[in-house]
């Protein structure tokens, strides 16, 4: 199997008591990393993963590992901020087109 960047989600695989792992949810991948607690997985801090919303690669940090499906910091921003950023990119491309 070829190497790939994992796309994680938190899963409880315990029977009698909770046992949480961060499991890769890509087809055909059986990789998982045990978590210290439900909200702590220090082994994955600083590792590259695929965002569960935009599918871009990002470096996982403590904030993203507290989520059931980790996302990058740009996907966590408010919807209003995303619209403002989208408009700013649109006007930047217009200005670039007019300057040429």
C-alpha positions in Angstrom: 0.0 0.0 0.0 1.3 3.4 -0.9 2.0 6.0 1.8 -0.7 8.7 2.4 -1.5 11.5 4.8 -4.0 10.2 7.4 -7.4 11.8 7.9 -8.3 11.3 11.6 -11.5 10.9 13.6 -12.0 10.1 17.3 -13.5 6.6 17.9 -14.3 4.8 21.1 -13.2 1.2 20.8 -13.7 0.1 24.4 -16.1 -2.5 25.4 -16.7 -2.2 29.2 -15.1 1.2 29.6 -14.2 4.0 27.2 -11.0 3.6 25.2 -10.5 6.4 22.7 -8.3 6.3 19.6 -7.7 8.6 16.7 -8.4 6.4 13.7 -7.6 7.1 10.0 -11.0 7.2 8.1 -9.5 6.8 4.6 -10.6 3.7 2.8 -8.3 0.7 3.3 -6.3 2.3 6.1 -6.2 0.5 9.5 -4.0 3.1 11.3 -4.9 4.3 14.7 -3.2 6.1 17.6 -4.3 5.5 21.2 -5.3 8.6 23.1 -4.3 9.4 26.7 -7.8 10.8 27.5 -10.8 11.7 25.3 -9.4 15.1 24.6 -5.6 14.4 24.7 -3.4 12.7 22.1 0.1 14.1 22.5 1.6 11.6 20.0 -0.2 13.4 17.2 0.7 17.0 18.1 2.8 18.4 15.2 1.9 15.7 12.7 0.4 16.4 9.3 -3.2 15.4 8.7 -6.0 16.0 6.2 -8.7 18.5 7.3 -12.2 16.9 7.6 -13.9 20.0 6.1 -11.7 21.4 3.3 -9.4 18.3 2.7 -6.2 20.4 2.8 -3.2 19.3 4.7 -2.4 20.9 8.1 -0.3 20.5 11.1 -2.3 19.1 14.1 -2.2 21.0 17.3 -3.9 20.7 20.7 -7.0 22.6 19.5 -7.6 20.3 16.5 -7.1 17.2 18.6 -9.9 18.2 20.9 -12.3 17.8 18.0 -14.0 14.5 17.1 -13.1 15.2 13.4 -10.0 17.5 13.4 -10.1 20.5 11.2 -7.5 23.1 10.2 -7.5 26.6 11.8 -8.9 28.3 8.6 -12.1 26.0 8.8 -12.7 27.0 12.5 -13.1 30.7 11.8 -16.6 32.1 11.9 -18.8 32.1 8.8 -18.8 35.9 8.7 -15.0 35.9 8.7 -14.9 33.4 5.9 -17.2 35.6 3.8 -15.0 38.6 4.5 -11.9 36.7 3.4 -13.7 35.4 0.3 -14.7 39.0 -0.7 -11.2 40.2 -0.1 -9.8 37.6 -2.4 -12.4 38.4 -5.0 -11.5 42.1 -5.0 -7.8 41.3 -5.0 -8.2 39.3 -8.2 -10.3 42.2 -9.7 -7.6 44.7 -8.9 -4.9 42.4 -10.3 -6.9 42.0 -13.5 -7.4 45.8 -13.9 -3.7 46.4 -13.3 -2.7 44.1 -16.2 
